[in-house]
C-alpha cells in the first residue's frame, strides 16, 4: 500500500480515506495493482453554542494533494484479472468472464432464460454457466457486453424506465473503468452506476496459471502454495490450481506444478470449471408505479440465498453463533486482535470517548437516529429519500449482526431511523411530505479549503445543520442532559453527503459518515455499500491500517488471520470480513464493563 506518508492527526476519533482514481478505459487495462491514498483527519473545536462543524486539516497539504491525485484506487484488491483485448475473430473465440460484485455475487440473467427484456441482476453462483458468463467488445462509445446465452444473440442493455439491467438483441453501451464500476453510457452527462465488479476469466484458462497472466511460472507456484496453506479460493482458482485433477487443492498439486516447472516428465490435468448449479429465480412481477432495483438477491442469517425485490448485502460468511464469550474467541485470531488493541486502538484512544456507536446504540435502547446532512444542490426524489433509511440500516446492522448473542450484548437488531434532513435549500427535496422534518439553517462561508475535492464539482460554501440541542454528539458528555422532546427526538449522527467530494473514499467517526452526494445515491441499490460500512466501522472505534506490517499506523505482524484481510484496510476487502466481525466482538468485551458506561 502506498501513500502511507500522507497522514494527519488521528485525534477525536475522526478518520478518513481519500481515494482517487484515474478514469482510463476498461478495455485498455484492468487495474492489477492499485494504490490507496488514505488520510486520517481531525475536527476543529467549534465555538460554544454552535453546532459541530467538521473541518479538515492535513499535515502535508501540498504533497498530499499531489499524491492523492496521482494514485489509482485499489478497488479490485489483490485479484489479478486479464486484459480484455479487442478482437476481429469470431465471438466464440473471445475470453468469457464472470463479473463478481463487491458482495461476492455474479452478474446473471435471472431465471437463466433467454428472451427480450429478461432482467439481469447479481446472484450467488458455484460455477460458470451461459447465464452468468459475458463477453466484451470495444466500441467508439465504450463497450458492449454479450451474454453467453444463444451464442451471443443477446446483449446487456439498460431499461432506463425501470432503472434496471436486461438482455436484448439490441446492444447497450457501457463504460467499465479502472475503478471497477460498471456504468451505463450517457454522452455529456453523468452516467448511472450499477455495481463495482471484478471480472474473472472462465474460458481460455491454463492449468497452473494462478495469477492469470498467460504464463505458468514460479510466481504461480508461490501463490498456489500460499493458497493451499490458507484454503479460501474461488471456484475459478480451484480450477486452475487443481494440477492433478483430483478435485482437491492440496500439497500434491503444489508438488506436481513444481515438477512441471522443473522440466520433469509430468503432465498437468485439463482445466475444469464447475458448472453452476444455482439458477437465479425469475423475480416477482413489479407492481405498477414502483421501481425494481438492479440487484435482486438477499441472504438470510443462515446464509441460505433466496430471491426478493429488495437488496440486502451479505456481510458475513456465516451467521454469528449465539451466547458466546471471550472463551470462544478463535485462538488463531487472538494475536492479531491483541496487537491491534494494544498498538492501535489503545494508543489512539479510539474507544475512550463514550460516544462510540456501541454507546449510541445502548443509550438509544437499541436505536440509532440520523439526520441526513445534504451539502449538495442535487435534488432528491421521495423514493430516493425513502431508500436512505434502508441503506444506513443495512450498514449498521451489518456490524451489529456480529454482536448478536456476544458477551452480554443486548441488541439483536438496531432500529435505524432518519429523523430529519438538513439541506442547503428545501427545493432539493422533491415531493416533500408533511411528516418529513427539514432543517435549512446554514453555516455560511463554509471553508472547504482543506476538503478533498473531486476536481469537477465545486464544494458548496455553506453547510446545513440540525439544531445543536437535539444532537447527541454535542451533549453525550452531560449525563443529565434532557432532549427537548425526549430521547426519540435526538439524532446521534450525520449522514453527510457533499457535492464535489471524491466519489471513492470518505471519512467517518462517532459524529457520522461523510461521502460524496453521488456516492450515496449510487449506493441506494445496495451496491458499493462496503465504503459506508468502512466509515461506520470508525464510529465503533475501529482504526484504519495505513502503514505496513507491524508499523505504528499499520497492521498486525503476520497480517490478518482468516485470509480475507480487513474492511478497515482500504481496498483490501469489499465486505465486513470474519476477522472484522471478531475484532468488533473483542472491542465490545474490552469496554463493556467500564464503570457506569453501559446499561446492564
C-alpha positions as CSV (number, residue, x, y, z in Angstrom):
1,X,0.0,0.0,0.0
2,X,1.4,3.3,-1.0
3,X,0.7,6.8,0.3
4,X,1.5,5.9,3.9
5,X,3.2,9.2,4.4
6,X,0.0,11.1,3.8
7,X,-1.2,11.2,7.3
8,X,-2.8,13.8,9.5
9,X,-3.6,13.8,13.2
10,X,-5.7,10.9,14.5
11,X,-7.4,12.8,17.3
12,X,-11.1,12.9,18.2
13,X,-11.8,9.5,16.5
14,X,-12.4,11.2,13.2
15,X,-10.9,9.2,10.4
16,X,-10.9,9.4,6.6
17,X,-9.9,7.7,3.4
18,X,-9.1,9.9,0.4
19,X,-9.1,7.5,-2.5
20,X,-8.9,9.0,-6.0
21,X,-8.9,7.0,-9.3
22,X,-7.9,7.5,-12.9
23,X,-10.8,7.1,-15.3
24,X,-8.9,5.2,-18.0
25,X,-10.7,2.9,-20.3
26,X,-11.6,-0.6,-19.2
27,X,-10.6,-2.2,-22.5
28,X,-7.1,-0.8,-22.3
29,X,-6.4,-2.2,-18.8
30,X,-8.0,-3.7,-15.8
31,X,-6.4,-2.4,-12.6
32,X,-3.9,-5.1,-11.5
33,X,-2.0,-3.3,-8.7
34,X,-4.0,-0.4,-7.3
35,X,-2.8,2.1,-4.8
36,X,-4.7,3.8,-2.0
37,X,-4.2,7.3,-0.8
38,X,-5.5,7.4,2.8
39,X,-5.6,10.2,5.3
40,X,-6.6,10.5,8.9
41,X,-8.1,13.9,9.7
42,X,-9.3,15.7,12.8
43,X,-12.1,18.1,13.6
44,X,-11.5,21.6,14.9
45,X,-13.3,22.7,18.0
46,X,-16.4,24.8,17.4
47,X,-17.3,27.9,19.4
48,X,-19.6,27.2,22.3
49,X,-23.3,27.2,21.3
50,X,-22.6,26.5,17.6
51,X,-23.3,23.1,16.0
52,X,-20.2,20.9,15.5
53,X,-18.6,21.7,12.2
54,X,-16.2,19.1,10.8
55,X,-13.3,20.8,9.0
56,X,-10.2,19.1,7.8
57,X,-6.6,19.7,8.1
58,X,-3.7,17.7,6.7
59,X,-0.1,17.9,7.8
60,X,1.3,17.9,4.2
61,X,-1.3,19.8,2.3
62,X,0.6,20.3,-1.0
63,X,2.3,17.0,-1.1
64,X,-0.9,15.2,-0.1
65,X,-3.0,16.8,-2.8
66,X,-0.4,15.9,-5.4
67,X,-0.1,12.3,-4.1
68,X,-3.8,11.7,-3.9
69,X,-4.4,12.9,-7.4
70,X,-1.9,10.6,-9.0
71,X,-2.8,7.3,-7.3
72,X,-5.3,4.7,-8.5
73,X,-8.0,3.2,-6.4
74,X,-7.4,-0.3,-5.1
75,X,-11.0,-1.3,-5.8
76,X,-10.1,-4.7,-7.1
77,X,-7.9,-5.6,-4.1
78,X,-5.3,-8.2,-4.9
79,X,-7.3,-10.0,-7.6
80,X,-5.4,-10.4,-10.8
81,X,-7.6,-10.1,-13.8
82,X,-6.8,-10.3,-17.5
83,X,-6.8,-7.5,-20.1
84,X,-9.7,-7.7,-22.5
85,X,-8.3,-7.1,-25.9
86,X,-10.2,-6.1,-29.0
87,X,-10.5,-9.0,-31.4
88,X,-11.5,-9.3,-35.0
89,X,-12.1,-13.0,-34.6
90,X,-15.5,-14.6,-34.1
91,X,-17.4,-14.2,-30.9
92,X,-16.8,-17.7,-29.6
93,X,-13.0,-17.3,-29.5
94,X,-13.1,-14.4,-27.1
95,X,-12.4,-14.8,-23.4
96,X,-15.6,-15.2,-21.3
97,X,-15.8,-13.5,-17.9
98,X,-17.9,-13.8,-14.8
99,X,-18.5,-10.4,-13.2
100,X,-18.4,-10.5,-9.4
101,X,-19.7,-7.6,-7.4
102,X,-18.3,-6.4,-4.0
103,X,-20.5,-8.9,-2.1
104,X,-19.3,-12.0,-3.9
105,X,-22.3,-12.3,-6.3
106,X,-22.2,-12.6,-10.1
107,X,-24.0,-10.7,-12.9
108,X,-26.6,-13.2,-14.0
109,X,-29.6,-13.5,-16.3
110,X,-32.5,-14.1,-13.9
111,X,-34.2,-17.4,-14.4
112,X,-31.3,-18.5,-16.6
113,X,-33.5,-18.0,-19.6
114,X,-33.0,-16.1,-22.8
115,X,-35.5,-13.6,-24.2
116,X,-36.0,-10.0,-24.9
117,X,-36.2,-7.9,-21.8
118,X,-35.3,-10.6,-19.3
119,X,-34.0,-9.0,-16.1
120,X,-30.3,-9.1,-15.1
121,X,-29.0,-8.8,-11.6
122,X,-26.3,-10.1,-9.2
123,X,-26.8,-13.6,-7.8
124,X,-25.0,-16.4,-6.0
125,X,-23.0,-18.9,-8.1
126,X,-21.0,-22.0,-7.5
127,X,-19.7,-22.3,-11.1
128,X,-20.0,-20.9,-14.6
129,X,-23.0,-21.2,-16.9
130,X,-24.1,-19.4,-20.0
131,X,-26.4,-17.2,-17.9
132,X,-23.6,-15.7,-15.8
133,X,-20.8,-15.6,-18.4
134,X,-20.2,-12.4,-20.6
135,X,-18.0,-11.3,-23.5
136,X,-16.8,-7.8,-24.3
137,X,-16.3,-5.8,-27.4
138,X,-14.8,-2.3,-27.5
139,X,-16.7,0.4,-29.4
140,X,-16.2,4.1,-30.1
141,X,-18.5,4.9,-27.2
142,X,-17.4,2.3,-24.6
143,X,-18.0,-1.5,-24.5
144,X,-20.8,-3.8,-25.5
145,X,-21.4,-6.9,-23.3
146,X,-22.7,-10.1,-24.8
147,X,-24.4,-12.9,-22.8
148,X,-23.1,-16.4,-23.5
149,X,-26.8,-17.5,-23.9
150,X,-27.7,-18.4,-27.5
151,X,-24.2,-18.0,-28.8
152,X,-24.2,-14.3,-28.3
153,X,-27.6,-13.3,-29.6
154,X,-28.3,-11.3,-26.6
155,X,-26.6,-8.2,-25.2
156,X,-26.6,-6.5,-21.8
157,X,-28.7,-3.4,-22.0
158,X,-30.4,-0.8,-19.8
159,X,-34.1,-0.4,-19.1
160,X,-33.9,3.3,-18.2
161,X,-37.7,3.4,-17.4
162,X,-37.5,0.7,-14.9
163,X,-33.9,1.6,-13.7
164,X,-32.6,-2.0,-14.3
165,X,-30.4,-4.1,-16.4
166,X,-31.8,-6.5,-19.0
167,X,-30.8,-8.6,-22.0
168,X,-31.8,-7.6,-25.5
169,X,-30.9,-8.3,-29.1
170,X,-30.0,-4.6,-29.3
171,X,-26.6,-3.9,-27.8
172,X,-26.4,-1.5,-24.9
173,X,-23.4,0.8,-24.4
174,X,-21.4,0.7,-21.2
175,X,-18.4,2.2,-19.5
176,X,-16.1,0.0,-17.5
177,X,-13.2,1.9,-16.0
178,X,-10.2,1.1,-13.9
179,X,-12.2,1.9,-10.8
180,X,-14.1,-1.3,-11.4
181,X,-17.5,0.3,-11.7
182,X,-20.0,-0.8,-14.4
183,X,-21.7,2.3,-15.7
184,X,-24.2,3.0,-18.3
185,X,-23.1,5.3,-21.1
186,X,-24.6,8.8,-21.2
187,X,-22.8,11.2,-23.6
188,X,-22.3,14.5,-22.0
189,X,-24.0,13.7,-18.7
190,X,-23.3,11.8,-15.6
191,X,-23.6,8.0,-16.2
192,X,-25.6,5.8,-13.9
193,X,-23.5,3.4,-11.8
194,X,-24.8,-0.2,-11.5
195,X,-22.1,-2.0,-9.5
196,X,-18.4,-2.3,-8.7
197,X,-17.2,-5.6,-10.2
198,X,-14.2,-7.8,-10.6
199,X,-14.0,-9.7,-13.9
200,X,-13.0,-13.4,-13.5
201,X,-12.0,-15.3,-16.6
202,X,-13.8,-18.6,-17.1
203,X,-12.6,-19.5,-20.6
204,X,-9.2,-19.7,-22.2
205,X,-7.7,-20.7,-18.8
206,X,-4.4,-22.5,-18.5
207,X,-3.7,-25.0,-15.7
208,X,-1.3,-23.7,-13.2
209,X,-1.7,-20.0,-14.3
210,X,-2.9,-18.9,-10.9
211,X,-2.4,-15.2,-11.5
212,X,-3.9,-15.3,-15.0
213,X,-1.1,-13.5,-16.7
214,X,-0.9,-16.0,-19.5
215,X,2.3,-17.6,-18.3
216,X,2.8,-20.6,-15.9
217,X,5.9,-19.7,-13.8
218,X,7.4,-19.5,-10.3
219,X,5.0,-16.8,-9.3
220,X,2.1,-19.1,-9.8
221,X,3.8,-21.8,-7.8
222,X,4.4,-19.4,-4.9
223,X,0.8,-18.2,-4.9
224,X,-0.6,-21.7,-5.2
225,X,1.5,-22.8,-2.2
226,X,0.1,-19.9,-0.2
227,X,-3.5,-20.7,-1.2
228,X,-3.0,-24.4,-0.1
229,X,-1.8,-23.2,3.3
230,X,-4.9,-20.9,3.6
231,X,-7.5,-22.6,1.5
232,X,-10.1,-19.9,0.7
233,X,-10.3,-19.9,-3.0
234,X,-12.9,-19.2,-5.7
235,X,-14.0,-22.0,-8.0
236,X,-12.0,-20.5,-10.8
237,X,-8.9,-20.6,-8.7
238,X,-9.7,-24.1,-7.8
239,X,-10.0,-25.0,-11.5
240,X,-6.5,-23.7,-12.4
241,X,-4.8,-24.9,-9.2
242,X,-6.0,-28.5,-9.2
243,X,-3.0,-29.6,-11.2
244,X,-3.6,-33.3,-10.8
245,X,-7.4,-33.1,-11.4
246,X,-8.5,-35.0,-8.3
247,X,-10.9,-32.2,-7.2
248,X,-8.8,-31.2,-4.1
249,X,-6.5,-28.3,-3.8
250,X,-3.6,-29.6,-1.7
251,X,0.2,-30.2,-1.4
252,X,0.1,-32.8,-4.2
253,X,-0.9,-30.0,-6.7
254,X,2.0,-27.8,-5.5
255,X,4.4,-30.7,-5.9
256,X,3.1,-31.6,-9.4
257,X,3.3,-27.9,-10.6
258,X,6.8,-27.7,-9.2
259,X,7.9,-30.8,-11.1
260,X,6.3,-29.4,-14.2
261,X,8.2,-26.1,-13.9
262,X,11.5,-28.1,-13.3
263,X,11.0,-29.8,-16.6
264,X,10.1,-33.2,-15.2
265,X,8.2,-35.7,-17.3
266,X,4.8,-34.9,-15.8
267,X,1.6,-33.6,-17.3
268,X,-1.0,-31.3,-15.8
269,X,-4.7,-32.0,-15.8
270,X,-7.1,-30.1,-18.0
271,X,-8.8,-27.1,-16.5
272,X,-12.3,-28.0,-15.4
273,X,-14.5,-25.0,-14.3
274,X,-17.5,-26.4,-12.5
275,X,-21.0,-25.8,-14.0
276,X,-23.2,-23.6,-11.9
277,X,-26.0,-25.4,-10.2
278,X,-27.7,-22.3,-8.8
279,X,-30.2,-20.9,-11.3
280,X,-31.3,-17.3,-10.3
281,X,-35.1,-17.5,-9.9
282,X,-37.3,-15.2,-12.0
283,X,-38.2,-12.1,-10.0
284,X,-41.7,-11.3,-8.9
285,X,-43.6,-9.0,-11.2
286,X,-43.1,-5.4,-10.4
287,X,-46.1,-3.6,-9.0
288,X,-47.3,-0.7,-11.1
289,X,-45.7,2.6,-10.2
290,X,-42.7,1.0,-8.4
291,X,-39.1,0.8,-9.5
292,X,-37.4,-2.5,-9.1
293,X,-33.7,-2.4,-8.1
294,X,-31.0,-3.8,-10.2
295,X,-29.8,-6.2,-7.5
296,X,-32.4,-8.7,-6.6
297,X,-30.9,-11.1,-4.0
298,X,-30.8,-11.3,-0.3
299,X,-29.1,-13.7,2.1
300,X,-30.8,-14.9,5.3
301,X,-28.9,-15.2,8.5
302,X,-28.2,-18.9,7.9
303,X,-26.6,-17.8,4.5
304,X,-29.4,-19.5,2.6
305,X,-30.0,-17.5,-0.5
306,X,-33.4,-16.6,-1.7
307,X,-35.0,-14.0,-4.1
308,X,-36.7,-10.8,-3.2
309,X,-37.5,-7.4,-4.7
310,X,-35.2,-5.7,-2.3
311,X,-31.5,-5.7,-1.9
312,X,-29.6,-6.8,1.2
313,X,-25.8,-7.1,1.1
314,X,-24.2,-10.1,2.7
315,X,-21.6,-9.0,5.2
316,X,-20.6,-12.3,7.0
317,X,-19.6,-15.7,5.8
318,X,-21.7,-17.4,8.4
319,X,-24.4,-16.4,10.9
320,X,-22.9,-15.5,14.2
321,X,-23.3,-18.2,16.9
322,X,-25.2,-17.4,20.0
323,X,-24.3,-17.0,23.6
324,X,-20.5,-16.7,23.1
325,X,-17.9,-15.1,25.3
326,X,-14.2,-14.4,25.1
327,X,-13.6,-18.0,26.0
328,X,-14.9,-18.8,22.5
329,X,-12.6,-16.3,20.7
330,X,-10.6,-18.1,17.9
331,X,-7.1,-18.8,19.1
332,X,-5.7,-18.1,15.7
333,X,-7.3,-14.6,15.8
334,X,-6.1,-13.7,19.3
335,X,-2.6,-12.5,18.5
336,X,-3.8,-10.1,15.8
337,X,-6.7,-8.8,17.9
338,X,-4.4,-8.3,20.9
339,X,-1.8,-6.4,18.7
340,X,-4.4,-4.1,17.2
341,X,-5.9,-3.4,20.6
342,X,-2.6,-2.7,22.3
343,X,-0.8,-0.9,19.5
344,X,-3.5,0.9,17.7
345,X,-6.8,1.3,19.5
346,X,-5.5,1.9,23.0
347,X,-2.7,4.1,21.7
348,X,-5.1,6.2,19.5
349,X,-7.8,6.1,22.3
350,X,-10.4,5.4,19.6
351,X,-12.8,3.8,22.1
352,X,-12.1,6.0,25.0
353,X,-14.7,8.7,24.3
354,X,-18.0,7.4,25.4
355,X,-19.8,8.2,22.2
356,X,-18.9,5.2,20.0
357,X,-21.7,3.6,18.1
358,X,-21.6,1.0,21.0
359,X,-22.5,3.8,23.3
360,X,-25.1,5.3,21.0
361,X,-27.0,2.0,20.5
362,X,-27.1,1.3,24.2
363,X,-28.1,4.9,25.1
364,X,-30.8,4.7,22.5
365,X,-32.2,1.4,23.8
366,X,-31.3,-0.4,20.6
367,X,-31.9,2.6,18.2
368,X,-29.8,4.9,16.1
369,X,-31.2,8.2,14.8
370,X,-29.7,10.0,11.8
371,X,-30.0,13.4,10.2
372,X,-29.0,13.5,6.6
373,X,-26.8,16.5,6.0
374,X,-27.2,17.1,2.3
375,X,-24.5,19.6,1.4
376,X,-25.5,19.5,-2.2
377,X,-27.7,21.2,-4.7
378,X,-28.6,17.8,-6.4
379,X,-32.3,17.0,-6.0
380,X,-33.6,14.0,-4.1
381,X,-36.8,12.3,-5.1
382,X,-39.2,10.9,-2.4
383,X,-38.2,7.4,-3.4
384,X,-34.5,8.1,-3.0
385,X,-35.1,9.6,0.4
386,X,-37.1,6.6,1.5
387,X,-34.2,4.4,0.4
388,X,-31.6,6.2,2.5
389,X,-33.0,4.7,5.7
390,X,-32.6,1.2,4.5
391,X,-29.1,1.9,3.3
392,X,-27.9,3.1,6.6
393,X,-29.9,0.4,8.5
394,X,-28.3,-2.4,6.4
395,X,-24.8,-0.9,7.1
396,X,-25.3,-0.5,10.8
397,X,-26.8,-4.0,11.2
398,X,-24.1,-5.5,9.0
399,X,-21.8,-4.8,12.0
400,X,-24.4,-5.4,14.7
401,X,-25.1,-8.9,13.3
402,X,-21.7,-9.9,14.7
403,X,-22.7,-8.7,18.2
404,X,-25.9,-10.7,18.5
405,X,-25.5,-13.1,21.4
406,X,-22.0,-12.0,22.1
407,X,-20.8,-11.5,25.7
408,X,-23.8,-9.6,27.1
409,X,-24.7,-7.5,24.0
410,X,-28.4,-7.0,24.3
411,X,-29.5,-5.8,20.9
412,X,-30.2,-8.4,18.1
413,X,-31.2,-5.7,15.7
414,X,-30.7,-1.9,15.7
415,X,-33.7,0.2,14.7
416,X,-32.2,2.9,12.5
417,X,-34.3,6.0,11.6
418,X,-33.7,9.1,9.6
419,X,-35.3,11.8,11.7
420,X,-34.5,14.9,9.6
421,X,-33.0,16.4,6.5
422,X,-30.5,19.3,6.8
423,X,-30.4,20.9,3.4
424,X,-28.9,23.9,1.6
425,X,-32.3,24.7,0.0
426,X,-35.7,23.0,0.6
427,X,-36.2,22.8,-3.2
428,X,-33.7,19.9,-3.4
429,X,-36.3,17.7,-1.7
430,X,-38.9,16.8,-4.4
431,X,-42.4,15.9,-3.4
432,X,-41.8,16.9,0.2
433,X,-44.1,15.1,2.6
434,X,-45.9,16.7,5.6
435,X,-44.2,14.3,8.1
436,X,-40.7,15.0,6.8
437,X,-38.6,17.2,9.1
438,X,-36.4,19.7,7.3
439,X,-33.7,22.0,8.6
440,X,-32.3,24.7,6.4
441,X,-30.2,26.5,9.0
442,X,-26.9,27.3,7.3
443,X,-23.4,27.8,8.5
444,X,-22.4,30.4,5.9
445,X,-18.9,30.9,4.4
446,X,-18.1,27.2,4.9
447,X,-14.4,26.8,4.4
448,X,-13.7,23.9,2.1
449,X,-10.0,24.7,1.6
450,X,-8.9,21.5,3.4
451,X,-11.6,19.3,2.0
452,X,-10.6,16.9,-0.7
453,X,-12.3,17.7,-4.0
454,X,-13.2,15.5,-6.9
455,X,-11.8,18.2,-9.2
456,X,-15.0,18.6,-11.1
457,X,-17.7,20.0,-8.9
458,X,-17.3,22.9,-6.5
459,X,-17.9,22.1,-2.8
460,X,-20.7,24.4,-1.6
461,X,-19.5,27.3,0.6
462,X,-22.4,26.7,3.0
463,X,-23.1,23.9,5.4
464,X,-26.6,22.8,6.5
465,X,-27.0,21.8,10.1
466,X,-29.6,20.5,12.6
467,X,-30.2,22.1,15.9
468,X,-27.5,21.6,18.5
469,X,-30.0,20.9,21.3
470,X,-31.0,17.6,19.6
471,X,-27.5,16.5,18.8
472,X,-26.1,13.6,20.9
473,X,-22.6,14.5,19.7
474,X,-23.0,17.9,21.3
475,X,-24.3,16.6,24.6
476,X,-23.2,13.0,25.2
477,X,-20.7,14.0,27.9
478,X,-23.5,15.5,30.0
479,X,-25.3,12.5,31.6
480,X,-28.0,14.7,33.0
481,X,-28.9,16.4,29.6
482,X,-32.5,16.0,28.6
483,X,-33.5,16.4,24.9
484,X,-36.3,19.0,24.5
485,X,-38.9,16.5,23.1
486,X,-37.5,13.3,24.7
487,X,-34.9,10.7,23.6
488,X,-36.7,9.9,20.3
489,X,-36.2,13.5,19.1
490,X,-32.4,13.4,19.2
491,X,-30.1,12.5,16.4
492,X,-27.0,10.5,17.0
493,X,-25.0,11.1,13.8
494,X,-25.0,12.9,10.5
495,X,-25.2,11.0,7.2
496,X,-23.2,13.7,5.3
497,X,-23.3,13.9,1.6
498,X,-21.1,16.6,-0.1
499,X,-21.3,17.8,-3.6
500,X,-17.7,17.8,-5.1
501,X,-16.3,15.3,-2.6
502,X,-14.4,12.3,-4.1
503,X,-16.8,9.5,-5.3
504,X,-14.5,6.9,-3.9
505,X,-13.5,7.3,-0.2
506,X,-14.8,9.3,2.6
507,X,-14.5,9.9,6.3
508,X,-16.3,8.7,9.4
509,X,-16.4,8.8,13.2
510,X,-18.8,9.0,16.1
511,X,-20.1,12.2,14.5
512,X,-21.3,10.4,11.4
513,X,-20.1,9.4,7.9
514,X,-19.2,11.8,5.1
515,X,-19.1,10.7,1.5
516,X,-19.9,12.4,-1.8
517,X,-23.5,13.0,-2.7
518,X,-23.2,10.8,-5.8
519,X,-21.6,8.0,-3.8
520,X,-24.7,7.9,-1.5
521,X,-27.0,8.0,-4.5
522,X,-25.1,5.1,-6.2
523,X,-25.4,3.0,-3.1
524,X,-29.2,3.2,-2.9
525,X,-29.5,-0.1,-4.9
526,X,-27.2,-1.9,-2.4
527,X,-24.0,-1.8,-4.4
528,X,-20.8,-0.3,-3.0
529,X,-22.1,-0.4,0.5
530,X,-18.8,-1.5,1.9
531,X,-17.5,2.1,1.6
532,X,-20.2,3.2,4.1
533,X,-19.6,0.2,6.3
534,X,-15.9,1.1,6.5
535,X,-16.7,4.6,7.7
536,X,-19.3,3.2,10.2
537,X,-16.5,0.9,11.5
538,X,-14.7,4.0,12.6
539,X,-17.7,5.0,14.6
540,X,-17.3,1.8,16.6
541,X,-13.7,2.8,17.2
542,X,-12.1,0.6,14.6
543,X,-8.9,2.0,13.1
544,X,-7.5,2.4,9.6
545,X,-4.5,0.5,8.5
546,X,-2.4,2.9,6.6
547,X,1.1,1.7,7.3
548,X,3.0,-1.5,6.8
549,X,3.2,-4.7,8.8
550,X,3.9,-4.1,12.4
551,X,4.2,-0.3,12.0
552,X,2.7,2.2,14.4
553,X,0.0,3.0,11.9
554,X,0.0,-0.4,10.3
555,X,-1.4,-3.9,10.5
556,X,-0.5,-6.9,12.7
557,X,2.7,-8.7,12.1
558,X,1.9,-11.7,10.0
559,X,-1.2,-10.0,8.5
560,X,-4.8,-10.5,9.2
561,X,-5.9,-14.1,10.0
562,X,-8.7,-15.7,8.1
563,X,-7.4,-14.9,4.6
564,X,-9.8,-12.1,3.9
565,X,-7.7,-9.1,5.1
566,X,-9.9,-6.3,6.7
567,X,-12.6,-3.9,5.5
568,X,-10.7,-1.3,7.6
569,X,-7.6,-1.6,5.3
570,X,-9.0,0.4,2.4
571,X,-9.1,-1.5,-0.9
572,X,-8.2,-4.9,0.6
573,X,-11.7,-6.2,1.3
574,X,-15.1,-5.4,-0.1
575,X,-17.2,-6.6,2.9
576,X,-17.0,-7.0,6.6
577,X,-14.7,-9.9,7.0
578,X,-14.7,-12.7,9.6
579,X,-11.8,-11.1,11.3
580,X,-13.5,-7.7,11.3
581,X,-16.5,-9.3,13.0
582,X,-14.4,-11.0,15.6
583,X,-12.4,-7.8,16.2
584,X,-15.7,-5.9,16.8
585,X,-16.6,-8.5,19.4
586,X,-13.2,-8.3,21.0
587,X,-13.6,-4.5,21.3
588,X,-17.0,-4.8,23.0
589,X,-15.6,-7.2,25.5
590,X,-12.8,-4.9,26.3
591,X,-15.0,-1.9,27.1
592,X,-18.3,-3.4,28.2
593,X,-17.5,-3.4,32.0
594,X,-16.2,0.1,32.2
595,X,-17.7,1.7,35.3
596,X,-21.0,3.5,34.5
597,X,-20.6,3.3,30.8
598,X,-23.3,0.9,29.6
599,X,-26.7,-0.2,30.9
600,X,-26.9,-3.6,32.5
